[in-house]
Amino acid sequence: MKALFTLLLACCFPVTLLAEVFRDSASNFEIDFPAGWAVEKSNDPAVILRLGSAGSFAEFTKLDSELSDYYLKARVKEQVDSLRSKGNTISGEVKPVSIRGVTTAYYVRYDAMGSAAYISFLTYNEKSYAVSARGVDETAFRNMLGRFRKPGEVIKAPASPPRKPRVVASKVPTVKPEDDLAAQVFRDGAQDSTGTAVMVDSSPAVSMDDVFRTEGSTVAAEPAPPAGPNMAEAAAGLLSRLSESAGSKEPPYISRSPLPVWLAGLIAGLWLIGAALARSSAAKYRNPKIALPPADVPPDFFFPFLVSRHASSREVEYRILTRQKQSLGAYYDFAHDIWLAAGFYGLVLFHLLWAFAGLLPGGNPLTNLMLGLPGGRLIASVPDLVFLLPLIFGLYKRSMRKEALEIFDHQSNKIFTVRPENAYGLLRDGNGKEVARLVEKTDKDGRCWEFVDTDNLVVFAVRDDAPAISKACRFFGVQGGRLRKHYGVFVQDRRAGYVFLDPSSPDRFQLHLEYNYSRLSHPAHILAVVLYVISREREHAYPTIL
């Protein structure tokens, strides 16, 4: 009788009997686990909640800072690399779990001592957590993450989808074929054996004489639709309409003419020839050589740094891996860049296109198009104004915010910042204390950036290893990765290291340092300076003569 009563309660109140609610020690969150799980003591002081049941466990650790989605996935990938290096088998790739549409957790599954184990990272309520579990079914683990919430937060059940109205086919009396000729035509296709009617649109009415021929009762084939208009004729018609529309408009306030076609062609031709010569010259570049490190490298020698870059039109993020497989991150933003490029190079491309459009018949279609726009007389008088506005806005954004490079450790704690302050760059630690400054200089060998410490001593310098390629990159862009800037690290004109560019990807490179200079400076100082110079002197797909 008692068992039957328990079963009835389980059916009526499944959440109450089949799940228990647990809170961490600081009441940061609540989590649901099946009945039978209990709080256990952890040997790790960083763990704020450990739950266990019959050999299975789950641990929750609060991270020091709030992580965005990018860094959550990066932390999971770091754990994947670490697990693979230890010989663990990874089951699949990094997977996301939506927490009721509020945020997303990321996890990976692997095999540990013959059972399934998981590592997950998530951010909820402006706090980030690491979750590790073992001996749990993957579906149960995903459900557990999906019910992660603030203390006292009520999870609303999803609304049931609206019921679709049921469509009932109506039965109508069958019409005899001899009473309706249309029924005779569609008898085999439009009506089934049960007499269920199929509604057919009968308008507009069609005479049966139009459908059937008189002789032989043969269905007349419809004539094929006429072939589409020739593309050349359509383009000519469009140009003619633009010309007629512009002829009916008043002329511009200021008469403007495009560049002569020969001048535009000369500019475009010289640029193409110069780009080809620059690619050929850059292909001859060879990386410098430095002494190899000894076989027994001490653990405090972190070089080379392996760097992967993820860039957008507004920012660039770096993922760094040291020789000891330690991971770092860096971030650099340049929100004004896209506005400057759109303004300046949009103006250049517009004038070239305007010049070549004059070769088309019927007058310059670009001029006609401008006159046909609202406010066309003003636009045709000063077309440069359209591009000057984003250029001015980009210069304004550049003056309001200084570009800065931020470097983070593996727990996303900021350890260094480099920004232009009274010098090319000022290096500060995580507490804001000044460490060194970067001074830009130009000599007979090209540009260099000296690292000057607080005692006003030059410790080392980052130098442009290929000034000719750097200038070509400014005029012709990166040319699909064929033109890339090269940098080296020097100590009193002696090479101490260099940046090795990965030939297989324009977004990967390595920072090498000769072992004899391992005590030159803090490794993170050298990394910060090189990344700052690369970021500020960044390469673009388009010319950057500005």
Backbone hydrogen bonds, N-H to C=O, Kabsch-Sander energy under -0.5 kcal/mol:
donor,donor_aa,acceptor,acceptor_aa,energy
5,F,1,M,-2.2
6,T,2,K,-2.3
7,L,3,A,-2.2
8,L,4,L,-2.1
9,L,5,F,-2.1
10,A,6,T,-2.1
11,C,7,L,-1.9
12,C,8,L,-2.0
13,F,9,L,-3.2
17,L,13,F,-1.5
18,L,14,P,-2.7
19,A,15,V,-1.1
20,E,33,F,-3.9
22,F,31,I,-2.6
24,D,29,F,-1.2
25,S,48,I,-1.8
27,S,24,D,-1.4
30,E,149,R,-2.7
31,I,22,F,-2.0
33,F,20,E,-2.6
35,A,18,L,-0.8
37,W,34,P,-1.5
38,A,52,G,-2.0
40,E,50,R,-3.0
47,V,44,D,-1.4
48,I,60,F,-2.4
49,L,60,F,-1.2
51,L,58,A,-2.7
52,G,38,A,-2.4
53,S,56,S,-2.3
56,S,53,S,-1.9
57,F,134,R,-1.7
58,A,51,L,-2.3
59,E,132,S,-3.3
60,F,49,L,-2.5
61,T,130,A,-2.7
62,K,46,A,-0.7
63,L,128,S,-2.5
72,L,68,S,-2.2
73,K,69,D,-2.4
74,A,70,Y,-2.0
75,R,71,Y,-2.3
76,V,72,L,-1.8
77,K,73,K,-2.4
78,E,74,A,-2.1
79,Q,75,R,-1.9
80,V,76,V,-2.1
81,D,77,K,-2.3
82,S,78,E,-2.2
83,L,79,Q,-2.8
84,R,80,V,-2.4
85,S,81,D,-2.0
86,K,82,S,-1.0
87,G,84,R,-1.4
88,N,83,L,-2.4
89,T,111,D,-0.6
90,I,88,N,-0.6
91,S,109,R,-2.7
92,G,90,I,-1.0
95,K,107,Y,-2.9
97,V,105,A,-2.6
99,I,103,T,-2.8
100,R,98,S,-1.2
102,V,99,I,-2.1
103,T,99,I,-0.7
105,A,97,V,-3.0
106,Y,121,F,-2.3
107,Y,95,K,-2.5
108,V,119,I,-1.8
109,R,91,S,-0.6
110,Y,117,A,-2.5
111,D,89,T,-2.0
112,A,115,S,-2.7
115,S,112,A,-1.4
117,A,110,Y,-2.8
118,Y,133,A,-2.8
119,I,108,V,-1.7
120,S,131,V,-3.1
121,F,106,Y,-2.4
122,L,129,Y,-2.1
124,Y,127,K,-3.0
127,K,124,Y,-0.9
129,Y,122,L,-2.9
130,A,61,T,-3.0
131,V,120,S,-3.2
132,S,59,E,-2.2
133,A,118,Y,-1.9
134,R,57,F,-2.2
135,G,116,A,-2.8
136,V,116,A,-0.6
141,F,137,D,-2.4
142,R,138,E,-2.5
143,N,139,T,-2.3
144,M,140,A,-2.3
145,L,141,F,-2.1
146,G,142,R,-2.2
147,R,143,N,-0.9
147,R,144,M,-0.9
148,F,145,L,-1.6
149,R,30,E,-1.7
153,E,150,K,-2.1
155,I,153,E,-0.5
156,K,154,V,-0.7
168,V,166,R,-0.6
169,A,167,V,-0.5
172,V,195,G,-0.9
179,D,176,K,-1.1
180,D,176,K,-1.0
180,D,177,P,-0.6
184,Q,180,D,-1.2
185,V,181,L,-1.7
186,F,182,A,-2.3
187,R,183,A,-0.6
189,G,186,F,-0.6
190,A,186,F,-2.8
192,D,196,T,-0.7
195,G,192,D,-1.4
197,A,170,S,-0.8
199,M,197,A,-0.5
210,D,207,S,-1.0
211,V,207,S,-0.8
212,F,208,M,-2.7
213,R,218,T,-1.4
216,G,214,T,-0.6
218,T,215,E,-0.7
220,A,211,V,-1.2
234,A,230,N,-2.5
235,A,231,M,-2.6
236,A,232,A,-2.5
237,G,233,E,-2.4
238,L,234,A,-2.3
239,L,235,A,-2.5
240,S,236,A,-2.2
241,R,237,G,-2.3
242,L,238,L,-2.5
243,S,239,L,-2.2
244,E,240,S,-2.4
245,S,241,R,-2.7
246,A,242,L,-2.4
247,G,243,S,-2.0
248,S,244,E,-1.2
249,K,246,A,-1.0
253,Y,377,R,-0.8
264,A,260,P,-2.3
265,G,261,V,-2.8
266,L,262,W,-2.0
267,I,263,L,-2.4
268,A,264,A,-2.5
269,G,265,G,-2.6
270,L,266,L,-2.6
271,W,267,I,-2.0
272,L,268,A,-2.2
273,I,269,G,-2.5
274,G,270,L,-2.6
275,A,271,W,-2.4
276,A,272,L,-1.9
277,L,273,I,-2.3
278,A,274,G,-2.4
279,R,275,A,-2.2
280,S,276,A,-1.9
281,S,277,L,-2.2
282,A,278,A,-2.5
283,A,279,R,-1.5
284,K,281,S,-1.2
285,Y,282,A,-1.5
297,V,295,A,-1.1
301,F,298,P,-1.6
302,F,300,D,-0.8
305,F,511,L,-1.8
306,L,304,P,-0.5
306,L,321,L,-3.0
307,V,305,F,-0.6
307,V,509,F,-2.8
308,S,319,R,-2.2
309,R,507,D,-3.2
310,H,317,E,-2.8
312,S,315,E,-2.8
316,V,332,Y,-2.8
317,E,310,H,-2.4
318,Y,330,A,-2.7
319,R,308,S,-2.5
320,I,328,L,-2.6
321,L,306,L,-2.3
322,T,326,Q,-2.6
323,R,302,F,-1.8
325,K,322,T,-1.8
328,L,320,I,-2.5
329,G,408,F,-2.3
330,A,318,Y,-1.9
331,Y,406,E,-2.2
332,Y,316,V,-2.4
333,D,404,A,-0.7
334,F,314,R,-3.3
337,D,334,F,-1.5
338,I,313,S,-0.5
340,L,336,H,-1.9
341,A,337,D,-2.5
342,A,338,I,-2.3
343,G,339,W,-2.1
344,F,340,L,-2.6
345,Y,341,A,-1.4
346,G,341,A,-0.8
347,L,343,G,-1.3
348,V,344,F,-1.7
349,L,345,Y,-2.4
350,F,346,G,-2.1
351,H,347,L,-1.9
352,L,348,V,-1.8
353,L,349,L,-2.7
354,W,350,F,-2.8
355,A,351,H,-1.8
356,F,352,L,-2.3
357,A,353,L,-2.1
358,G,354,W,-0.6
358,G,355,A,-1.0
359,L,356,F,-1.6
360,L,357,A,-1.5
368,N,364,N,-2.0
369,L,365,P,-2.5
370,M,366,L,-2.1
371,L,367,T,-2.1
372,G,368,N,-1.4
373,L,369,L,-0.6
373,L,370,M,-1.0
376,G,373,L,-1.7
379,I,375,G,-2.1
380,A,376,G,-3.1
381,S,377,R,-1.1
382,V,378,L,-2.6
385,L,382,V,-1.3
386,V,383,P,-1.1
387,F,384,D,-0.9
388,L,384,D,-1.9
389,L,385,L,-1.6
391,L,387,F,-1.3
392,I,388,L,-2.8
393,F,389,L,-2.3
394,G,390,P,-2.4
395,L,391,L,-2.1
396,Y,392,I,-2.1
397,K,393,F,-2.4
398,R,394,G,-2.1
399,S,395,L,-1.9
400,M,396,Y,-1.6
401,R,397,K,-1.6
405,L,418,V,-2.9
406,E,331,Y,-2.4
407,I,416,F,-2.7
408,F,329,G,-3.5
409,D,413,N,-2.2
412,S,409,D,-2.0
415,I,407,I,-2.9
416,F,407,I,-1.4
417,T,428,R,-2.4
418,V,405,L,-2.6
419,R,426,L,-1.5
421,E,419,R,-0.8
424,Y,438,L,-1.2
425,G,438,L,-1.2
426,L,419,R,-2.6
427,L,436,A,-2.8
428,R,417,T,-2.7
428,R,426,L,-0.5
429,D,433,K,-2.3
430,G,415,I,-1.0
432,G,429,D,-1.9
435,V,427,L,-3.3
436,A,427,L,-1.3
437,R,452,V,-2.4
438,L,425,G,-3.7
439,V,450,E,-2.0
440,E,438,L,-0.5
441,K,448,C,-2.9
443,D,446,G,-2.5
446,G,443,D,-1.6
448,C,441,K,-2.7
449,W,462,V,-2.7
450,E,439,V,-2.8
451,F,460,F,-3.0
452,V,437,R,-2.7
452,V,450,E,-0.8
453,D,451,F,-0.5
453,D,457,L,-2.3
454,T,435,V,-0.7
456,N,453,D,-1.8
459,V,451,F,-2.7
459,V,457,L,-0.7
460,F,451,F,-0.7
461,A,490,F,-2.3
462,V,449,W,-2.5
463,R,461,A,-0.5
463,R,488,G,-2.7
464,D,447,R,-2.3
465,D,463,R,-0.7
465,D,486,H,-2.0
466,A,486,H,-0.8
470,S,466,A,-2.0
471,K,467,P,-2.2
472,A,468,A,-2.2
473,C,469,I,-2.4
474,R,470,S,-1.4
475,F,471,K,-1.5
476,F,472,A,-2.6
477,G,473,C,-1.6
478,V,540,H,-1.7
482,R,478,V,-0.8
482,R,479,Q,-1.1
483,L,478,V,-2.9
484,R,482,R,-0.6
488,G,463,R,-2.3
489,V,497,G,-2.5
490,F,461,A,-3.0
491,V,494,R,-3.0
494,R,491,V,-1.3
496,A,489,V,-3.6
497,G,489,V,-1.8
498,Y,512,H,-1.3
499,V,487,Y,-2.5
500,F,498,Y,-0.6
500,F,510,Q,-2.8
501,L,499,V,-0.6
502,D,508,R,-1.9
505,S,502,D,-1.0
508,R,505,S,-1.1
509,F,307,V,-2.2
510,Q,500,F,-2.6
511,L,305,F,-2.2
512,H,498,Y,-2.6
512,H,510,Q,-0.6
514,E,496,A,-3.5
517,Y,514,E,-1.9
518,S,515,Y,-1.9
520,L,517,Y,-1.8
525,H,522,H,-1.1
526,I,522,H,-1.6
527,L,523,P,-2.3
528,A,524,A,-2.6
529,V,525,H,-2.2
530,V,526,I,-2.3
531,L,527,L,-2.6
532,Y,528,A,-2.1
533,V,529,V,-2.3
534,I,530,V,-2.5
535,S,531,L,-2.4
536,R,532,Y,-2.8
537,E,533,V,-2.5
538,R,535,S,-1.1
544,T,474,R,-2.7
